[in-house]
């Protein structure tokens, strides 16, 4: 029995931070950001729109679209590296807000691959037969861990959330196959060092700016192209498919050049690729569910379509999931 996505939803805060706004904060230009990354603007939370708030909005819309009662939800999985707090989990906060009184849940930390890993976990739970209705969310408040004095990182990210309802498939649609990976030897290239047991919050960690995201952009770039292209190629091949069979390639939105280089390796045409990085930037675990929801709302997915979801992120973590699109609201 396969798991299938029966509804999608996304929530983007209203406040827009443009490249020109960033010109006032750091030594950069709109043109540099657009040409090097493909980003024009990103959304930023305000007035308490924290991660659980965005995840709750997404969950409520999923319930409304499917007509499922909150009490029928079995599990809530939230891919996030920017939870409201270290504990309790964002999944518990959402569970309470949506009154999913019979659900259990947990947060899953895999950075930009967070939604992909959460979707795999949810799909396997459905396949086991033990669970019937699972909400899988990717939600991030990246602005809470960015240093708006560091031009290398603050221009790249935005806030936002997306999610899907997972249910047992009735036919041959659904999540067909996946290839997911971790390689902790890449951990130093993208991280937030403080706030955990290694460097608990202190005046020293704040003064040394250890509560902000840090990264080696060039290293991440190279691994990202390789990871997304190779895992997508491999999952297609082992299902006797190729790039030509894909209706849509929904990649993590980290950099337009990373997306295009990965798509080129798969021999994809422009119309097979979902790109929305121009509007939302990199929302980490949010990019893929936001992309799926964008694709559904713009009529780019129909029943029977083959779709690849692929991501790369801190850890390193990466991989691809092959989906045969079903009836989805
Ligand atoms: N505005 C202007 N100049 C900037 C800048 C900015 N916002 N950010 C960096 N630069 C400068 C650098 O300081 C560097 O200057 P230097 O050569 O004098 O040191 C120069 O631009 C070129 O840097 P480089 O790293 O070669 O640029 P790039 O073409 O690789 O683009 C990234 C940089 C960060 C956009 C790119 O490497 C990237 O997207 N990496 C992936 C990062 C990512 O998305 N991570 C998220 C998890 S997947």
Boltz pocket constraint, residues with backbone or C-beta under 6 A from the ligand:
constraints:
  - pocket:
      binder: B
      contacts: [[A, 27], [A, 28], [A, 29], [A, 32], [A, 33], [A, 36], [A, 37], [A, 112], [A, 151], [A, 152], [A, 153], [A, 155], [A, 156], [A, 190], [A, 215], [A, 216], [A, 217], [A, 218], [A, 220], [A, 221], [A, 224], [A, 254], [A, 255], [A, 282], [A, 312], [A, 313], [A, 314]]
      max_distance: 6.0
